[in-house]
Amino acid sequence: MIAKIGWIGLGQMGTPMVENLLKGSVDVTVYNRSFDKTLPLVEKGAKNAKTVPLIEDTTRSYSEALEEGYGEQDMSAIFEILSKKND
């Protein structure tokens, strides 16, 4: 079974982490507040999500590498997803 991971945040740490996961044949869905940052990873095999809740629909586990500046709506969605996984 191929691992399905959702990754939120594609800054200096997130992008290289996702690239390594893709090299390991992991099914990765990515979200970033700047949607264009997802496109180079899509070219390498990732899927992209236009909203945080879509990550929940397509993956089994989650990780994030967040910088300052994520909006309240994004953060609320992230915390909601994470709290469901910890129940």
VEXROMAR-80830 format. One record per atom (N, C-alpha, C, O, CB): residue number from 1; residue in one letter; y, x, z. Coordinates in nm, 3 decimals. Glycine has a CB too. Layout:
N
pos NUM, code A, c2 Y, c1 X, c3 Z $
...
# end
This chain:
87
pos 1, code M, c2 -0.118, c1 0.084, c3 0.000 $
pos 1, code M, c2 0.000, c1 0.000, c3 0.000 $
pos 1, code M, c2 0.125, c1 0.089, c3 0.000 $
pos 1, code M, c2 0.134, c1 0.185, c3 0.077 $
pos 1, code M, c2 -0.001, c1 -0.096, c3 0.123 $
pos 2, code I, c2 0.217, c1 0.058, c3 -0.085 $
pos 2, code I, c2 0.343, c1 0.133, c3 -0.093 $
pos 2, code I, c2 0.439, c1 0.082, c3 0.014 $
pos 2, code I, c2 0.455, c1 -0.038, c3 0.031 $
pos 2, code I, c2 0.407, c1 0.121, c3 -0.236 $
pos 3, code A, c2 0.501, c1 0.176, c3 0.085 $
pos 3, code A, c2 0.600, c1 0.139, c3 0.186 $
pos 3, code A, c2 0.721, c1 0.077, c3 0.119 $
pos 3, code A, c2 0.764, c1 0.123, c3 0.013 $
pos 3, code A, c2 0.642, c1 0.262, c3 0.270 $
pos 4, code K, c2 0.777, c1 -0.027, c3 0.180 $
pos 4, code K, c2 0.899, c1 -0.091, c3 0.131 $
pos 4, code K, c2 1.006, c1 -0.075, c3 0.238 $
pos 4, code K, c2 0.994, c1 -0.127, c3 0.349 $
pos 4, code K, c2 0.875, c1 -0.243, c3 0.098 $
pos 5, code I, c2 1.110, c1 -0.002, c3 0.203 $
pos 5, code I, c2 1.215, c1 0.030, c3 0.299 $
pos 5, code I, c2 1.350, c1 -0.016, c3 0.245 $
pos 5, code I, c2 1.379, c1 0.001, c3 0.126 $
pos 5, code I, c2 1.218, c1 0.182, c3 0.331 $
pos 6, code G, c2 1.431, c1 -0.073, c3 0.332 $
pos 6, code G, c2 1.570, c1 -0.105, c3 0.299 $
pos 6, code G, c2 1.660, c1 0.000, c3 0.362 $
pos 6, code G, c2 1.641, c1 0.038, c3 0.477 $
pos 6, code G, c2 1.608, c1 -0.247, c3 0.349 $
pos 7, code W, c2 1.757, c1 0.047, c3 0.286 $
pos 7, code W, c2 1.849, c1 0.150, c3 0.336 $
pos 7, code W, c2 1.991, c1 0.098, c3 0.321 $
pos 7, code W, c2 2.033, c1 0.056, c3 0.213 $
pos 7, code W, c2 1.830, c1 0.286, c3 0.260 $
pos 8, code I, c2 2.065, c1 0.103, c3 0.431 $
pos 8, code I, c2 2.203, c1 0.055, c3 0.432 $
pos 8, code I, c2 2.293, c1 0.175, c3 0.457 $
pos 8, code I, c2 2.283, c1 0.240, c3 0.561 $
pos 8, code I, c2 2.225, c1 -0.056, c3 0.540 $
pos 9, code G, c2 2.382, c1 0.204, c3 0.363 $
pos 9, code G, c2 2.477, c1 0.314, c3 0.375 $
pos 9, code G, c2 2.436, c1 0.434, c3 0.293 $
pos 9, code G, c2 2.332, c1 0.496, c3 0.320 $
pos 9, code G, c2 2.491, c1 0.353, c3 0.519 $
pos 10, code L, c2 2.516, c1 0.468, c3 0.195 $
pos 10, code L, c2 2.482, c1 0.576, c3 0.102 $
pos 10, code L, c2 2.589, c1 0.685, c3 0.099 $
pos 10, code L, c2 2.638, c1 0.723, c3 -0.007 $
pos 10, code L, c2 2.462, c1 0.520, c3 -0.038 $
pos 11, code G, c2 2.623, c1 0.733, c3 0.215 $
pos 11, code G, c2 2.722, c1 0.841, c3 0.225 $
pos 11, code G, c2 2.655, c1 0.976, c3 0.213 $
pos 11, code G, c2 2.555, c1 0.992, c3 0.143 $
pos 11, code G, c2 2.798, c1 0.832, c3 0.356 $
pos 12, code Q, c2 2.711, c1 1.073, c3 0.282 $
pos 12, code Q, c2 2.661, c1 1.211, c3 0.274 $
pos 12, code Q, c2 2.519, c1 1.225, c3 0.326 $
pos 12, code Q, c2 2.446, c1 1.313, c3 0.281 $
pos 12, code Q, c2 2.751, c1 1.303, c3 0.352 $
pos 13, code M, c2 2.479, c1 1.142, c3 0.418 $
pos 13, code M, c2 2.343, c1 1.149, c3 0.471 $
pos 13, code M, c2 2.249, c1 1.049, c3 0.401 $
pos 13, code M, c2 2.135, c1 1.083, c3 0.370 $
pos 13, code M, c2 2.344, c1 1.123, c3 0.621 $
pos 14, code G, c2 2.297, c1 0.930, c3 0.378 $
pos 14, code G, c2 2.211, c1 0.825, c3 0.324 $
pos 14, code G, c2 2.157, c1 0.853, c3 0.184 $
pos 14, code G, c2 2.039, c1 0.831, c3 0.158 $
pos 14, code G, c2 2.286, c1 0.697, c3 0.321 $
pos 15, code T, c2 2.242, c1 0.901, c3 0.095 $
pos 15, code T, c2 2.199, c1 0.926, c3 -0.042 $
pos 15, code T, c2 2.086, c1 1.028, c3 -0.050 $
pos 15, code T, c2 1.984, c1 1.001, c3 -0.113 $
pos 15, code T, c2 2.315, c1 0.973, c3 -0.126 $
pos 16, code P, c2 2.099, c1 1.147, c3 0.014 $
pos 16, code P, c2 1.987, c1 1.242, c3 0.007 $
pos 16, code P, c2 1.859, c1 1.190, c3 0.072 $
pos 16, code P, c2 1.749, c1 1.222, c3 0.027 $
pos 16, code P, c2 2.028, c1 1.372, c3 0.072 $
pos 17, code M, c2 1.873, c1 1.110, c3 0.178 $
pos 17, code M, c2 1.754, c1 1.055, c3 0.243 $
pos 17, code M, c2 1.681, c1 0.961, c3 0.148 $
pos 17, code M, c2 1.559, c1 0.965, c3 0.137 $
pos 17, code M, c2 1.793, c1 0.981, c3 0.372 $
pos 18, code V, c2 1.757, c1 0.876, c3 0.079 $
pos 18, code V, c2 1.695, c1 0.783, c3 -0.016 $
pos 18, code V, c2 1.632, c1 0.861, c3 -0.132 $
pos 18, code V, c2 1.523, c1 0.827, c3 -0.177 $
pos 18, code V, c2 1.800, c1 0.682, c3 -0.070 $
pos 19, code E, c2 1.700, c1 0.963, c3 -0.181 $
pos 19, code E, c2 1.643, c1 1.044, c3 -0.290 $
pos 19, code E, c2 1.508, c1 1.103, c3 -0.249 $
pos 19, code E, c2 1.415, c1 1.107, c3 -0.329 $
pos 19, code E, c2 1.741, c1 1.158, c3 -0.329 $
pos 20, code N, c2 1.498, c1 1.149, c3 -0.125 $
pos 20, code N, c2 1.371, c1 1.203, c3 -0.076 $
pos 20, code N, c2 1.263, c1 1.095, c3 -0.065 $
pos 20, code N, c2 1.147, c1 1.120, c3 -0.097 $
pos 20, code N, c2 1.390, c1 1.270, c3 0.059 $
pos 21, code L, c2 1.301, c1 0.978, c3 -0.021 $
pos 21, code L, c2 1.205, c1 0.868, c3 -0.014 $
pos 21, code L, c2 1.154, c1 0.833, c3 -0.154 $
pos 21, code L, c2 1.035, c1 0.808, c3 -0.172 $
pos 21, code L, c2 1.268, c1 0.745, c3 0.052 $
pos 22, code L, c2 1.244, c1 0.830, c3 -0.252 $
pos 22, code L, c2 1.204, c1 0.798, c3 -0.388 $
pos 22, code L, c2 1.108, c1 0.904, c3 -0.444 $
pos 22, code L, c2 1.014, c1 0.870, c3 -0.516 $
pos 22, code L, c2 1.328, c1 0.786, c3 -0.479 $
pos 23, code K, c2 1.131, c1 1.029, c3 -0.410 $
pos 23, code K, c2 1.040, c1 1.136, c3 -0.453 $
pos 23, code K, c2 0.901, c1 1.116, c3 -0.395 $
pos 23, code K, c2 0.802, c1 1.158, c3 -0.455 $
pos 23, code K, c2 1.095, c1 1.274, c3 -0.412 $
pos 24, code G, c2 0.894, c1 1.052, c3 -0.281 $
pos 24, code G, c2 0.768, c1 1.024, c3 -0.215 $
pos 24, code G, c2 0.706, c1 0.892, c3 -0.257 $
pos 24, code G, c2 0.613, c1 0.843, c3 -0.192 $
pos 24, code G, c2 0.786, c1 1.026, c3 -0.067 $
pos 25, code S, c2 0.756, c1 0.834, c3 -0.365 $
pos 25, code S, c2 0.704, c1 0.707, c3 -0.420 $
pos 25, code S, c2 0.718, c1 0.590, c3 -0.324 $
pos 25, code S, c2 0.633, c1 0.500, c3 -0.323 $
pos 25, code S, c2 0.560, c1 0.724, c3 -0.457 $
pos 26, code V, c2 0.823, c1 0.590, c3 -0.244 $
pos 26, code V, c2 0.852, c1 0.478, c3 -0.154 $
pos 26, code V, c2 0.936, c1 0.377, c3 -0.231 $
pos 26, code V, c2 1.025, c1 0.415, c3 -0.307 $
pos 26, code V, c2 0.926, c1 0.526, c3 -0.024 $
pos 27, code D, c2 0.908, c1 0.249, c3 -0.212 $
pos 27, code D, c2 0.985, c1 0.140, c3 -0.273 $
pos 27, code D, c2 1.109, c1 0.120, c3 -0.185 $
pos 27, code D, c2 1.099, c1 0.068, c3 -0.074 $
pos 27, code D, c2 0.899, c1 0.006, c3 -0.286 $
pos 28, code V, c2 1.227, c1 0.160, c3 -0.236 $
pos 28, code V, c2 1.350, c1 0.155, c3 -0.156 $
pos 28, code V, c2 1.450, c1 0.058, c3 -0.218 $
pos 28, code V, c2 1.477, c1 0.063, c3 -0.338 $
pos 28, code V, c2 1.413, c1 0.297, c3 -0.145 $
pos 29, code T, c2 1.504, c1 -0.030, c3 -0.135 $
pos 29, code T, c2 1.615, c1 -0.117, c3 -0.174 $
pos 29, code T, c2 1.736, c1 -0.070, c3 -0.096 $
pos 29, code T, c2 1.730, c1 -0.052, c3 0.025 $
pos 29, code T, c2 1.583, c1 -0.270, c3 -0.146 $
pos 30, code V, c2 1.847, c1 -0.049, c3 -0.168 $
pos 30, code V, c2 1.966, c1 0.009, c3 -0.106 $
pos 30, code V, c2 2.083, c1 -0.089, c3 -0.108 $
pos 30, code V, c2 2.095, c1 -0.173, c3 -0.197 $
pos 30, code V, c2 2.005, c1 0.138, c3 -0.177 $
pos 31, code Y, c2 2.167, c1 -0.076, c3 -0.006 $
pos 31, code Y, c2 2.293, c1 -0.151, c3 0.001 $
pos 31, code Y, c2 2.402, c1 -0.053, c3 0.042 $
pos 31, code Y, c2 2.383, c1 0.033, c3 0.128 $
pos 31, code Y, c2 2.283, c1 -0.271, c3 0.102 $
pos 32, code N, c2 2.515, c1 -0.067, c3 -0.021 $
pos 32, code N, c2 2.635, c1 0.007, c3 0.019 $
pos 32, code N, c2 2.755, c1 -0.083, c3 -0.005 $
pos 32, code N, c2 2.757, c1 -0.160, c3 -0.101 $
pos 32, code N, c2 2.648, c1 0.142, c3 -0.061 $
pos 33, code R, c2 2.854, c1 -0.074, c3 0.082 $
pos 33, code R, c2 2.973, c1 -0.159, c3 0.064 $
pos 33, code R, c2 3.042, c1 -0.132, c3 -0.069 $
pos 33, code R, c2 3.102, c1 -0.222, c3 -0.126 $
pos 33, code R, c2 3.071, c1 -0.139, c3 0.178 $
pos 34, code S, c2 3.033, c1 -0.007, c3 -0.120 $
pos 34, code S, c2 3.081, c1 0.026, c3 -0.254 $
pos 34, code S, c2 2.960, c1 0.020, c3 -0.346 $
pos 34, code S, c2 2.884, c1 0.117, c3 -0.357 $
pos 34, code S, c2 3.151, c1 0.169, c3 -0.258 $
pos 35, code F, c2 2.942, c1 -0.093, c3 -0.413 $
pos 35, code F, c2 2.822, c1 -0.119, c3 -0.491 $
pos 35, code F, c2 2.793, c1 -0.009, c3 -0.593 $
pos 35, code F, c2 2.677, c1 0.023, c3 -0.618 $
pos 35, code F, c2 2.836, c1 -0.252, c3 -0.562 $
pos 36, code D, c2 2.898, c1 0.049, c3 -0.651 $
pos 36, code D, c2 2.878, c1 0.153, c3 -0.753 $
pos 36, code D, c2 2.799, c1 0.273, c3 -0.700 $
pos 36, code D, c2 2.734, c1 0.342, c3 -0.779 $
pos 36, code D, c2 3.012, c1 0.200, c3 -0.805 $
pos 37, code K, c2 2.803, c1 0.299, c3 -0.569 $
pos 37, code K, c2 2.727, c1 0.411, c3 -0.513 $
pos 37, code K, c2 2.576, c1 0.387, c3 -0.521 $
pos 37, code K, c2 2.498, c1 0.482, c3 -0.511 $
pos 37, code K, c2 2.767, c1 0.434, c3 -0.368 $
pos 38, code T, c2 2.535, c1 0.262, c3 -0.539 $
pos 38, code T, c2 2.392, c1 0.234, c3 -0.551 $
pos 38, code T, c2 2.338, c1 0.268, c3 -0.690 $
pos 38, code T, c2 2.218, c1 0.293, c3 -0.704 $
pos 38, code T, c2 2.365, c1 0.087, c3 -0.520 $
pos 39, code L, c2 2.423, c1 0.269, c3 -0.790 $
pos 39, code L, c2 2.377, c1 0.281, c3 -0.928 $
pos 39, code L, c2 2.303, c1 0.411, c3 -0.961 $
pos 39, code L, c2 2.201, c1 0.405, c3 -1.029 $
pos 39, code L, c2 2.493, c1 0.268, c3 -1.019 $
pos 40, code P, c2 2.350, c1 0.529, c3 -0.915 $
pos 40, code P, c2 2.272, c1 0.651, c3 -0.943 $
pos 40, code P, c2 2.131, c1 0.646, c3 -0.882 $
pos 40, code P, c2 2.037, c1 0.702, c3 -0.939 $
pos 40, code P, c2 2.346, c1 0.772, c3 -0.890 $
pos 41, code L, c2 2.118, c1 0.581, c3 -0.768 $
pos 41, code L, c2 1.986, c1 0.570, c3 -0.706 $
pos 41, code L, c2 1.898, c1 0.470, c3 -0.779 $
pos 41, code L, c2 1.776, c1 0.486, c3 -0.784 $
pos 41, code L, c2 1.999, c1 0.531, c3 -0.559 $
pos 42, code V, c2 1.958, c1 0.367, c3 -0.835 $
pos 42, code V, c2 1.883, c1 0.272, c3 -0.917 $
pos 42, code V, c2 1.827, c1 0.344, c3 -1.040 $
pos 42, code V, c2 1.713, c1 0.319, c3 -1.081 $
pos 42, code V, c2 1.974, c1 0.152, c3 -0.961 $
pos 43, code E, c2 1.906, c1 0.434, c3 -1.097 $
pos 43, code E, c2 1.857, c1 0.512, c3 -1.211 $
pos 43, code E, c2 1.738, c1 0.599, c3 -1.173 $
pos 43, code E, c2 1.658, c1 0.637, c3 -1.259 $
pos 43, code E, c2 1.970, c1 0.599, c3 -1.267 $
pos 44, code K, c2 1.726, c1 0.632, c3 -1.044 $
pos 44, code K, c2 1.615, c1 0.715, c3 -0.995 $
pos 44, code K, c2 1.498, c1 0.631, c3 -0.944 $
pos 44, code K, c2 1.397, c1 0.686, c3 -0.900 $
pos 44, code K, c2 1.664, c1 0.807, c3 -0.885 $
pos 45, code G, c2 1.512, c1 0.498, c3 -0.949 $
pos 45, code G, c2 1.400, c1 0.413, c3 -0.911 $
pos 45, code G, c2 1.423, c1 0.316, c3 -0.796 $
pos 45, code G, c2 1.336, c1 0.234, c3 -0.768 $
pos 45, code G, c2 1.288, c1 0.496, c3 -0.877 $
pos 46, code A, c2 1.537, c1 0.324, c3 -0.730 $
pos 46, code A, c2 1.566, c1 0.232, c3 -0.620 $
pos 46, code A, c2 1.604, c1 0.094, c3 -0.676 $
pos 46, code A, c2 1.638, c1 0.080, c3 -0.793 $
pos 46, code A, c2 1.679, c1 0.287, c3 -0.530 $
pos 47, code K, c2 1.598, c1 -0.005, c3 -0.589 $
pos 47, code K, c2 1.651, c1 -0.138, c3 -0.621 $
pos 47, code K, c2 1.780, c1 -0.149, c3 -0.541 $
pos 47, code K, c2 1.795, c1 -0.085, c3 -0.437 $
pos 47, code K, c2 1.548, c1 -0.255, c3 -0.585 $
pos 48, code N, c2 1.873, c1 -0.230, c3 -0.589 $
pos 48, code N, c2 1.996, c1 -0.248, c3 -0.511 $
pos 48, code N, c2 2.011, c1 -0.393, c3 -0.468 $
pos 48, code N, c2 1.965, c1 -0.485, c3 -0.535 $
pos 48, code N, c2 2.118, c1 -0.203, c3 -0.592 $
pos 49, code A, c2 2.077, c1 -0.409, c3 -0.357 $
pos 49, code A, c2 2.107, c1 -0.541, c3 -0.302 $
pos 49, code A, c2 2.258, c1 -0.555, c3 -0.295 $
pos 49, code A, c2 2.328, c1 -0.463, c3 -0.252 $
pos 49, code A, c2 2.041, c1 -0.562, c3 -0.162 $
pos 50, code K, c2 2.308, c1 -0.669, c3 -0.338 $
pos 50, code K, c2 2.452, c1 -0.690, c3 -0.336 $
pos 50, code K, c2 2.503, c1 -0.733, c3 -0.199 $
pos 50, code K, c2 2.624, c1 -0.728, c3 -0.172 $
pos 50, code K, c2 2.491, c1 -0.792, c3 -0.439 $
pos 51, code T, c2 2.412, c1 -0.777, c3 -0.112 $
pos 51, code T, c2 2.452, c1 -0.816, c3 0.024 $
pos 51, code T, c2 2.348, c1 -0.763, c3 0.122 $
pos 51, code T, c2 2.233, c1 -0.737, c3 0.085 $
pos 51, code T, c2 2.467, c1 -0.972, c3 0.037 $
pos 52, code V, c2 2.387, c1 -0.748, c3 0.246 $
pos 52, code V, c2 2.296, c1 -0.700, c3 0.350 $
pos 52, code V, c2 2.178, c1 -0.796, c3 0.369 $
pos 52, code V, c2 2.065, c1 -0.748, c3 0.379 $
pos 52, code V, c2 2.371, c1 -0.683, c3 0.482 $
pos 53, code P, c2 2.198, c1 -0.928, c3 0.374 $
pos 53, code P, c2 2.083, c1 -1.016, c3 0.394 $
pos 53, code P, c2 1.976, c1 -1.003, c3 0.285 $
pos 53, code P, c2 1.859, c1 -1.031, c3 0.312 $
pos 53, code P, c2 2.130, c1 -1.158, c3 0.401 $
pos 54, code L, c2 2.012, c1 -0.962, c3 0.166 $
pos 54, code L, c2 1.912, c1 -0.944, c3 0.061 $
pos 54, code L, c2 1.816, c1 -0.829, c3 0.093 $
pos 54, code L, c2 1.703, c1 -0.829, c3 0.046 $
pos 54, code L, c2 1.980, c1 -0.919, c3 -0.073 $
pos 55, code I, c2 1.861, c1 -0.733, c3 0.172 $
pos 55, code I, c2 1.771, c1 -0.624, c3 0.217 $
pos 55, code I, c2 1.654, c1 -0.684, c3 0.295 $
pos 55, code I, c2 1.539, c1 -0.643, c3 0.278 $
pos 55, code I, c2 1.849, c1 -0.520, c3 0.305 $
pos 56, code E, c2 1.684, c1 -0.779, c3 0.379 $
pos 56, code E, c2 1.581, c1 -0.841, c3 0.463 $
pos 56, code E, c2 1.474, c1 -0.909, c3 0.379 $
pos 56, code E, c2 1.357, c1 -0.907, c3 0.414 $
pos 56, code E, c2 1.643, c1 -0.942, c3 0.560 $
pos 57, code D, c2 1.514, c1 -0.970, c3 0.268 $
pos 57, code D, c2 1.422, c1 -1.045, c3 0.184 $
pos 57, code D, c2 1.326, c1 -0.956, c3 0.105 $
pos 57, code D, c2 1.222, c1 -1.003, c3 0.061 $
pos 57, code D, c2 1.499, c1 -1.130, c3 0.089 $
pos 58, code T, c2 1.359, c1 -0.828, c3 0.087 $
pos 58, code T, c2 1.281, c1 -0.744, c3 -0.004 $
pos 58, code T, c2 1.210, c1 -0.628, c3 0.063 $
pos 58, code T, c2 1.140, c1 -0.553, c3 -0.005 $
pos 58, code T, c2 1.370, c1 -0.692, c3 -0.110 $
pos 59, code T, c2 1.225, c1 -0.610, c3 0.194 $
pos 59, code T, c2 1.170, c1 -0.491, c3 0.258 $
pos 59, code T, c2 1.096, c1 -0.524, c3 0.387 $
pos 59, code T, c2 1.107, c1 -0.635, c3 0.440 $
pos 59, code T, c2 1.280, c1 -0.390, c3 0.286 $
pos 60, code R, c2 1.021, c1 -0.425, c3 0.436 $
pos 60, code R, c2 0.948, c1 -0.441, c3 0.561 $
pos 60, code R, c2 1.012, c1 -0.367, c3 0.677 $
pos 60, code R, c2 0.994, c1 -0.406, c3 0.793 $
pos 60, code R, c2 0.807, c1 -0.394, c3 0.544 $
pos 61, code S, c2 1.086, c1 -0.262, c3 0.647 $
pos 61, code S, c2 1.155, c1 -0.188, c3 0.752 $
pos 61, code S, c2 1.292, c1 -0.145, c3 0.701 $
pos 61, code S, c2 1.319, c1 -0.150, c3 0.581 $
pos 61, code S, c2 1.072, c1 -0.065, c3 0.799 $
pos 62, code Y, c2 1.378, c1 -0.104, c3 0.794 $
pos 62, code Y, c2 1.517, c1 -0.076, c3 0.761 $
pos 62, code Y, c2 1.563, c1 0.053, c3 0.823 $
pos 62, code Y, c2 1.512, c1 0.096, c3 0.926 $
pos 62, code Y, c2 1.606, c1 -0.190, c3 0.806 $
pos 63, code S, c2 1.659, c1 0.113, c3 0.758 $
pos 63, code S, c2 1.728, c1 0.227, c3 0.816 $
pos 63, code S, c2 1.872, c1 0.220, c3 0.770 $
pos 63, code S, c2 1.904, c1 0.155, c3 0.671 $
pos 63, code S, c2 1.661, c1 0.363, c3 0.775 $
pos 64, code E, c2 1.959, c1 0.287, c3 0.843 $
pos 64, code E, c2 2.099, c1 0.288, c3 0.801 $
pos 64, code E, c2 2.163, c1 0.421, c3 0.836 $
pos 64, code E, c2 2.125, c1 0.490, c3 0.931 $
pos 64, code E, c2 2.176, c1 0.172, c3 0.867 $
pos 65, code A, c2 2.262, c1 0.453, c3 0.753 $
pos 65, code A, c2 2.345, c1 0.571, c3 0.778 $
pos 65, code A, c2 2.488, c1 0.525, c3 0.750 $
pos 65, code A, c2 2.537, c1 0.536, c3 0.638 $
pos 65, code A, c2 2.302, c1 0.697, c3 0.686 $
pos 66, code L, c2 2.552, c1 0.474, c3 0.852 $
pos 66, code L, c2 2.680, c1 0.408, c3 0.834 $
pos 66, code L, c2 2.798, c1 0.496, c3 0.873 $
pos 66, code L, c2 2.794, c1 0.567, c3 0.974 $
pos 66, code L, c2 2.684, c1 0.279, c3 0.913 $
pos 67, code E, c2 2.901, c1 0.489, c3 0.792 $
pos 67, code E, c2 3.027, c1 0.555, c3 0.822 $
pos 67, code E, c2 3.123, c1 0.449, c3 0.873 $
pos 67, code E, c2 3.092, c1 0.330, c3 0.867 $
pos 67, code E, c2 3.085, c1 0.629, c3 0.697 $
pos 68, code E, c2 3.236, c1 0.490, c3 0.923 $
pos 68, code E, c2 3.338, c1 0.394, c3 0.964 $
pos 68, code E, c2 3.383, c1 0.312, c3 0.845 $
pos 68, code E, c2 3.377, c1 0.357, c3 0.731 $
pos 68, code E, c2 3.458, c1 0.467, c3 1.028 $
pos 69, code G, c2 3.429, c1 0.192, c3 0.872 $
pos 69, code G, c2 3.489, c1 0.111, c3 0.768 $
pos 69, code G, c2 3.405, c1 -0.006, c3 0.722 $
pos 69, code G, c2 3.452, c1 -0.085, c3 0.639 $
pos 69, code G, c2 3.520, c1 0.196, c3 0.653 $
pos 70, code Y, c2 3.282, c1 -0.022, c3 0.772 $
pos 70, code Y, c2 3.205, c1 -0.140, c3 0.735 $
pos 70, code Y, c2 3.271, c1 -0.261, c3 0.798 $
pos 70, code Y, c2 3.313, c1 -0.257, c3 0.913 $
pos 70, code Y, c2 3.057, c1 -0.127, c3 0.780 $
pos 71, code G, c2 3.280, c1 -0.367, c3 0.722 $
pos 71, code G, c2 3.347, c1 -0.487, c3 0.767 $
pos 71, code G, c2 3.266, c1 -0.563, c3 0.871 $
pos 71, code G, c2 3.146, c1 -0.541, c3 0.886 $
pos 71, code G, c2 3.376, c1 -0.576, c3 0.651 $
pos 72, code E, c2 3.332, c1 -0.651, c3 0.940 $
pos 72, code E, c2 3.269, c1 -0.730, c3 1.046 $
pos 72, code E, c2 3.153, c1 -0.812, c3 0.990 $
pos 72, code E, c2 3.050, c1 -0.825, c3 1.056 $
pos 72, code E, c2 3.371, c1 -0.822, c3 1.113 $
pos 73, code Q, c2 3.169, c1 -0.868, c3 0.871 $
pos 73, code Q, c2 3.064, c1 -0.949, c3 0.811 $
pos 73, code Q, c2 2.938, c1 -0.865, c3 0.784 $
pos 73, code Q, c2 2.827, c1 -0.908, c3 0.815 $
pos 73, code Q, c2 3.114, c1 -1.014, c3 0.680 $
pos 74, code D, c2 2.956, c1 -0.745, c3 0.728 $
pos 74, code D, c2 2.842, c1 -0.657, c3 0.703 $
pos 74, code D, c2 2.773, c1 -0.619, c3 0.833 $
pos 74, code D, c2 2.651, c1 -0.625, c3 0.843 $
pos 74, code D, c2 2.887, c1 -0.531, c3 0.628 $
pos 75, code M, c2 2.851, c1 -0.581, c3 0.933 $
pos 75, code M, c2 2.792, c1 -0.538, c3 1.060 $
pos 75, code M, c2 2.718, c1 -0.653, c3 1.128 $
pos 75, code M, c2 2.611, c1 -0.631, c3 1.186 $
pos 75, code M, c2 2.902, c1 -0.485, c3 1.154 $
pos 76, code S, c2 2.772, c1 -0.773, c3 1.120 $
pos 76, code S, c2 2.703, c1 -0.889, c3 1.180 $
pos 76, code S, c2 2.570, c1 -0.912, c3 1.111 $
pos 76, code S, c2 2.469, c1 -0.939, c3 1.178 $
pos 76, code S, c2 2.791, c1 -1.016, c3 1.169 $
pos 77, code A, c2 2.568, c1 -0.901, c3 0.979 $
pos 77, code A, c2 2.443, c1 -0.919, c3 0.905 $
pos 77, code A, c2 2.342, c1 -0.810, c3 0.939 $
pos 77, code A, c2 2.223, c1 -0.838, c3 0.955 $
pos 77, code A, c2 2.470, c1 -0.920, c3 0.753 $
pos 78, code I, c2 2.388, c1 -0.686, c3 0.951 $
pos 78, code I, c2 2.299, c1 -0.575, c3 0.988 $
pos 78, code I, c2 2.238, c1 -0.599, c3 1.125 $
pos 78, code I, c2 2.117, c1 -0.586, c3 1.142 $
pos 78, code I, c2 2.376, c1 -0.441, c3 0.986 $
pos 79, code F, c2 2.320, c1 -0.634, c3 1.223 $
pos 79, code F, c2 2.269, c1 -0.656, c3 1.359 $
pos 79, code F, c2 2.174, c1 -0.775, c3 1.363 $
pos 79, code F, c2 2.076, c1 -0.774, c3 1.438 $
pos 79, code F, c2 2.385, c1 -0.678, c3 1.456 $
pos 80, code E, c2 2.201, c1 -0.877, c3 1.285 $
pos 80, code E, c2 2.112, c1 -0.993, c3 1.281 $
pos 80, code E, c2 1.974, c1 -0.954, c3 1.227 $
pos 80, code E, c2 1.872, c1 -0.993, c3 1.284 $
pos 80, code E, c2 2.173, c1 -1.106, c3 1.195 $
pos 81, code I, c2 1.970, c1 -0.877, c3 1.120 $
pos 81, code I, c2 1.843, c1 -0.831, c3 1.063 $
pos 81, code I, c2 1.768, c1 -0.747, c3 1.164 $
pos 81, code I, c2 1.649, c1 -0.769, c3 1.187 $
pos 81, code I, c2 1.867, c1 -0.752, c3 0.934 $
pos 82, code L, c2 1.836, c1 -0.651, c3 1.224 $
pos 82, code L, c2 1.771, c1 -0.561, c3 1.318 $
pos 82, code L, c2 1.720, c1 -0.635, c3 1.440 $
pos 82, code L, c2 1.613, c1 -0.601, c3 1.492 $
pos 82, code L, c2 1.866, c1 -0.452, c3 1.361 $
pos 83, code S, c2 1.792, c1 -0.735, c3 1.487 $
pos 83, code S, c2 1.746, c1 -0.808, c3 1.605 $
pos 83, code S, c2 1.621, c1 -0.890, c3 1.572 $
pos 83, code S, c2 1.535, c1 -0.906, c3 1.659 $
pos 83, code S, c2 1.857, c1 -0.900, c3 1.658 $
pos 84, code K, c2 1.610, c1 -0.942, c3 1.451 $
pos 84, code K, c2 1.489, c1 -1.016, c3 1.411 $
pos 84, code K, c2 1.368, c1 -0.924, c3 1.408 $
pos 84, code K, c2 1.259, c1 -0.964, c3 1.448 $
pos 84, code K, c2 1.509, c1 -1.082, c3 1.273 $
pos 85, code K, c2 1.387, c1 -0.800, c3 1.361 $
pos 85, code K, c2 1.275, c1 -0.706, c3 1.351 $
pos 85, code K, c2 1.230, c1 -0.658, c3 1.488 $
pos 85, code K, c2 1.116, c1 -0.613, c3 1.503 $
pos 85, code K, c2 1.315, c1 -0.587, c3 1.264 $
pos 86, code N, c2 1.316, c1 -0.667, c3 1.589 $
pos 86, code N, c2 1.282, c1 -0.619, c3 1.722 $
pos 86, code N, c2 1.226, c1 -0.730, c3 1.811 $
pos 86, code N, c2 1.189, c1 -0.704, c3 1.925 $
pos 86, code N, c2 1.404, c1 -0.558, c3 1.787 $
pos 87, code D, c2 1.220, c1 -0.852, c3 1.759 $
pos 87, code D, c2 1.167, c1 -0.965, c3 1.839 $
pos 87, code D, c2 1.017, c1 -0.957, c3 1.851 $
pos 87, code D, c2 0.955, c1 -1.043, c3 1.914 $
pos 87, code D, c2 1.206, c1 -1.100, c3 1.775 $
# end
